[in-house]
Amino acid sequence: MTVPPETIAQATEALAETVPQVTETVTEAIETVTEAVPDYIPYLQALVEYENYQTAFLLFIVVVILCYFGYKFLRIFF
């Protein structure tokens, strides 16, 4: 099945009209984000530190649980 050249031309024109609009929207979004980010840097650092604390605590709990059940399993044989 072949596509008529008129259809290809119409699709190309529609794409050519849409690309600049999308590019402008993306550029505006990037500018907005870069303006807002410096205000939140201290908060983001605090959240990352808190997240690291939570991760370490949960990892500790997992290790303790594994040791406990490993001990219970080995107690069966000895």
C-alpha positions as CSV (number, residue, x, y, z in Angstrom):
1,M,0.0,0.0,0.0
2,T,1.4,3.4,-1.0
3,V,0.7,6.6,0.7
4,P,-0.2,9.5,-1.6
5,P,2.3,12.4,-1.7
6,E,-0.4,14.9,-0.7
7,T,-1.0,13.0,2.6
8,I,2.7,13.0,3.3
9,A,2.9,16.8,2.6
10,Q,0.0,17.5,4.9
11,A,1.5,15.4,7.7
12,T,4.8,17.2,7.3
13,E,3.1,20.6,7.4
14,A,1.2,19.7,10.6
15,L,4.4,18.4,12.2
16,A,6.3,21.5,11.2
17,E,3.6,23.6,12.9
18,T,3.5,21.5,16.1
19,V,7.2,21.2,16.8
20,P,7.8,24.9,17.5
21,Q,4.8,25.0,19.9
22,V,6.1,22.0,21.8
23,T,9.6,23.4,21.9
24,E,8.4,26.7,23.3
25,T,6.4,24.9,26.0
26,V,9.3,22.8,27.0
27,T,11.6,25.8,27.1
28,E,9.1,27.7,29.4
29,A,8.9,24.6,31.7
30,I,12.7,24.4,31.9
31,E,13.0,28.1,32.7
32,T,10.3,27.8,35.4
33,V,12.0,24.8,37.0
34,T,15.5,26.4,37.0
35,E,14.0,29.5,38.7
36,A,12.3,27.5,41.4
37,V,15.1,25.0,42.2
38,P,17.6,27.2,44.1
39,D,14.9,28.0,46.6
40,Y,14.4,24.4,47.5
41,I,18.0,23.2,47.6
42,P,18.3,23.3,51.5
43,Y,15.0,21.5,51.8
44,L,16.1,18.8,49.3
45,Q,19.3,18.3,51.1
46,A,17.5,17.8,54.4
47,L,15.1,15.4,52.7
48,V,17.9,13.4,51.3
49,E,19.6,13.1,54.7
50,Y,16.4,12.0,56.2
51,E,15.9,9.4,53.5
52,N,19.4,8.1,54.0
53,Y,18.6,7.8,57.7
54,Q,15.4,5.8,57.0
55,T,17.2,3.6,54.5
56,A,20.0,2.7,57.0
57,F,17.4,2.0,59.7
58,L,15.4,-0.3,57.5
59,L,18.5,-2.1,56.4
60,F,19.5,-2.6,60.0
61,I,16.0,-4.1,60.7
62,V,16.3,-6.5,57.7
63,V,19.7,-7.7,58.9
64,V,18.4,-8.3,62.5
65,I,15.4,-10.2,61.1
66,L,17.7,-12.3,58.9
67,C,20.0,-13.1,61.8
68,Y,17.1,-14.0,64.0
69,F,15.5,-16.5,61.6
70,G,18.9,-17.8,60.6
71,Y,19.6,-18.6,64.2
72,K,16.1,-20.3,64.6
73,F,16.9,-22.4,61.4
74,L,20.3,-23.5,62.6
75,R,19.0,-24.3,66.1
76,I,16.9,-27.1,64.5
77,F,20.1,-29.0,63.5
78,F,22.3,-28.3,66.5
